[in-house]
Amino acid sequence: MAASVRASLMITCLGDVFFPEVGVAMVRLLRGLGVELDFPEAQTCCGMPLFNSGYHHDAAEVAARTVKLFERAEHVVVPSGSCAWMVKAEYPGLLKHDPALRAAAESLARRTRELSQFIVEVLGITRIESSFVGKVTYHDSCHLLRGLGESSSPRVLLRGVPGVELVELPGADQCCGFGGSFSVRLPEVSSAILDKKLANVESTGARCLVACDAGCLMQMGGGLTRRGSRVKAGHLAQVLAGEGDA
């Protein structure tokens, strides 16, 4: 089935700047599953920082540009629940004043999926042979869980890796404290939320903390490093592509 599927990659800002290895793992993973990939090089930020800061007119301009850029894509795959949510939930509303653009945004929304959703829902794959071995725990990012209503697909895929033992994280559905600019505007609150999250992570005995959003990985990975933890943070794509072990 996967051999006949074509998909365009929407690589996020944080992925591009801070986690390029996640994009590489995503390409290796999807090509290994038989997906024909392309990468529209003119893509930019999805507009979420503008939208969340109240600059809706500017966010709409970004949305209009992105909609046109991906208009020919059969599927659009995003390694981020946040950016996938922005495209699916907010683009149609931002472009509602232009009927043609709104229709194009609704079409793009239907064709856009976060990585784990794409693998499970479009490719119909729940078991991946990966060389990754070890005990992992999983954090639900806010937009993927609450925005897209997705908690099952990442866990199904992790449980489907023969060498992976998934240990449920206490408070997995609780925010890590990143929240985009929230962590900058309210650092004390953000740090308190993070400390609680990381204590829960370390209580699992896992060696790898898995998430599906670069923002969460940056927040939690940085916190784990600062406290000298043996736990490493990694993206789902890296686990499924067999990069490292836990």
C-alpha positions in Angstrom: 0.0 0.0 0.0 2.7 2.5 1.0 4.5 2.1 -2.3 1.7 4.0 -4.1 1.6 6.9 -1.6 3.2 10.2 -2.3 3.7 12.8 0.5 5.2 16.3 0.9 7.1 17.1 4.0 6.3 20.2 6.1 9.3 20.6 8.3 8.7 23.0 11.1 10.8 26.0 12.2 12.1 24.4 15.3 12.8 21.2 13.4 14.7 23.1 10.7 16.8 25.2 13.2 17.2 23.0 16.2 16.4 19.4 15.3 17.4 18.8 11.7 18.2 15.2 12.7 14.5 14.7 13.2 13.8 15.6 9.6 16.5 13.3 8.4 15.1 10.4 10.5 11.6 11.2 9.2 12.8 11.0 5.6 14.7 7.7 6.2 11.7 6.2 8.0 9.1 7.1 5.4 11.2 6.1 2.5 11.8 2.8 4.2 8.0 2.4 4.4 7.8 2.9 0.6 6.5 6.5 0.6 7.6 8.8 -2.3 8.6 12.1 -0.7 9.1 15.6 -1.8 10.1 18.8 0.0 8.8 22.1 -1.2 11.8 24.3 -0.5 10.0 27.6 -0.4 8.1 26.6 2.8 8.4 28.8 5.9 6.9 29.0 9.3 3.3 27.8 9.5 2.3 31.1 11.2 1.5 29.8 14.6 3.8 32.2 16.6 2.1 35.1 14.8 -1.3 33.7 15.4 -0.7 33.0 19.1 0.6 36.5 19.5 -2.5 38.1 18.1 -1.1 39.0 14.7 -3.9 37.3 12.8 -3.6 39.3 9.6 0.0 38.4 9.3 -0.7 34.8 10.1 -3.3 34.8 7.4 -0.7 35.9 4.8 1.5 33.0 5.9 -1.4 30.6 5.7 -2.3 31.8 2.2 1.2 31.3 1.0 1.5 27.8 2.6 -1.8 26.7 1.1 -0.7 27.6 -2.4 2.7 26.0 -1.9 1.2 22.6 -0.9 -1.9 22.7 -3.2 -0.6 19.8 -5.4 0.5 17.6 -2.5 -1.3 14.2 -2.2 -0.5 14.1 1.5 1.3 16.5 3.8 3.2 15.0 6.7 4.3 17.1 9.7 6.7 16.0 12.6 4.8 18.3 14.9 1.3 18.1 16.4 1.4 21.9 16.9 2.0 22.8 13.3 -0.4 20.1 12.0 -3.0 21.6 14.3 -2.4 25.1 13.0 -2.9 24.0 9.4 -5.9 21.8 10.1 -7.7 23.9 12.7 -6.9 27.5 12.1 -6.1 28.0 8.4 -9.7 27.7 7.1 -10.8 30.4 9.6 -7.9 32.7 8.9 -8.8 32.6 5.2 -12.5 32.6 5.5 -12.9 36.0 3.8 -11.6 34.6 0.5 -13.9 31.7 -0.7 -11.2 30.2 -3.0 -8.5 30.4 -0.4 -10.8 29.0 2.3 -11.7 26.0 0.1 -8.0 25.4 -0.6 -7.2 25.6 3.1 -10.0 23.1 3.9 -8.5 20.8 1.2 -5.0 21.2 2.7 -6.5 20.5 6.2 -7.9 17.2 5.0 -4.6 16.2 3.5 -2.4 17.1 6.4 -1.4 14.7 9.2 1.1 14.6 12.0 3.7 11.8 11.4 2.2 9.1 13.6 -1.3 9.7 12.3 0.0 9.4 8.7 1.7 6.1 9.4 -1.2 4.6 11.2 -4.2 6.1 9.3 -2.9 6.5 5.8 -0.3 3.7 5.5 -2.1 1.4 7.8 1.1 0.4 9.5 1.3 -0.3 13.2 4.5 -2.4 13.5 7.9 -1.2 12.4 11.1 -3.1 12.5 13.5 -0.7 14.1 16.9 -1.3 15.6 16.1 0.9 18.5 16.2 -1.1 21.8 15.2 0.0 25.3 12.7 1.3 27.7 10.9 4.5 26.7 8.1 6.7 28.0 5.9 9.0 26.0 4.8 12.6 26.6 1.5 13.8 25.0 2.1 17.3 23.5 -0.8 19.6 24.1 -1.7 20.4 20.5 -1.5 16.8 19.4 -3.5 15.5 22.3 -6.1 18.3 22.8 -6.0 20.0 19.4 -6.0 16.9 17.2 -7.4 14.5 19.7 -4.5 12.1 19.2 -3.0 9.9 21.9 -3.3 6.4 20.4 -1.1 6.4 17.2 2.2 7.3 18.8 1.7 4.6 21.5 0.6 2.0 19.0 3.7 2.6 17.0 6.0 2.5 20.0 4.4 -0.8 21.2 4.9 -2.1 17.7 8.7 -1.8 17.8 10.0 -5.3 18.8 12.8 -4.0 21.0 11.0 -1.2 22.7 9.3 -1.4 26.1 6.8 1.5 26.6 6.3 2.6 30.2 3.3 4.9 30.7 4.3 8.3 32.0 2.4 9.6 35.1 0.8 12.8 34.0 1.6 12.2 30.4 -1.2 14.5 29.3 0.0 17.4 31.4 1.9 20.3 29.7 5.7 20.3 29.9 5.7 24.1 30.4 6.9 25.2 27.0 3.8 26.7 25.5 5.8 28.7 22.9 6.3 32.2 24.2 4.7 31.2 27.5 8.1 29.8 28.7 9.7 33.1 27.9 7.0 35.4 29.3 6.5 33.3 32.5 9.7 31.4 33.1 9.2 30.7 36.8 5.8 29.1 36.1 7.2 27.2 33.1 10.1 25.9 35.2 7.8 24.7 37.9 5.7 22.8 35.4 8.8 21.3 33.8 10.3 20.2 37.1 7.1 18.2 37.9 7.1 16.7 34.4 10.8 15.6 34.6 10.3 14.1 38.1 7.6 12.0 36.6 9.8 11.0 33.7 12.6 9.9 35.9 10.2 7.9 38.0 9.4 5.6 35.1 12.9 4.1 34.8 12.9 4.8 31.1 16.1 5.8 29.3 14.4 7.7 26.6 11.6 10.3 26.7 9.7 10.3 23.4 7.5 13.2 22.1 6.1 14.3 18.8 6.8 18.1 19.0 10.1 19.9 18.8 9.0 22.5 21.3 8.4 19.9 23.9 11.7 18.2 23.1 13.6 21.4 23.4 11.9 22.2 26.8 12.2 18.7 28.3 15.6 17.8 26.7 17.1 21.0 28.0 15.7 20.4 31.5 17.0 16.8 31.5 20.5 18.0 30.5 20.6 20.7 33.1 19.7 18.3 35.9 22.3 15.8 34.7 19.7 13.1 34.0 20.6 9.9 32.3 17.3 10.1 30.4 17.5 11.4 26.8 14.7 13.1 24.9 14.0 12.0 21.3 11.4 12.4 18.6 9.2 9.5 17.6 10.7 9.5 14.2 14.1 8.8 15.6 12.9 5.8 17.5 11.1 4.4 14.5 14.0 5.0 12.3 16.3 3.1 14.6 18.6 5.9 15.8 20.4 5.0 19.0 19.0 2.9 21.9 17.7 3.5 25.4 
